[in-house]
Amino acid sequence: MMIHRILTPERTLDGVHGASKKKILEYIADRISSEVPEINAKELFEALVSRERLGTTGLGSGVAIPHCRCKACPEPVGLFIRLAEPVDFDSVDRKPVDLVFALIVPEGENQEHLEILKALAEKFHSEALLHTIRQAADAQTLYKNLCS
């Protein structure tokens, strides 16, 4: 899976402030809806929160991959955030999260959704990649590191 197919430089953000998991999910919904006008921010936020209620998307090692399906989503959309300060995301290892990769996929794209999630989870289990991302100087470098 090529991350550059779902992530753009404009949706690769650095130094975002988020006081809580809820605020981060709200930020994700607002940002994606501003980039993809077909998607309603309120509906996307509700879908992300509903998905979190099923179980945390905090993978551990400071990484979360909040994701959901969205009726209005025309194609898979990714958004990456490096947070200014780590936030409690109810992660499996109970450690706060500083790296968030949100994934929104069209409703009915179950297989593609699972394949992208699997590829992202594998990518973010690389300690070398996590170190490189955390050391990146800016959002442009983050994007290049994620897409390499």
Buried (B, 14 or more C-beta within 10 A) or exposed (E): BEBBEBBBEEBBBBEBEBEEBBEBBBBBBBBBBEEBEEBBBEBBBBBBBEBBEEEBBBBBBBBBBBBBBBEBBEEBBBBBBBBEEEBEBEBEEEBBBBBBBBBBBBEEBEEBBEEBBEEBEEBBEEEEBBEBBEEBEEBEBBBBBBEE
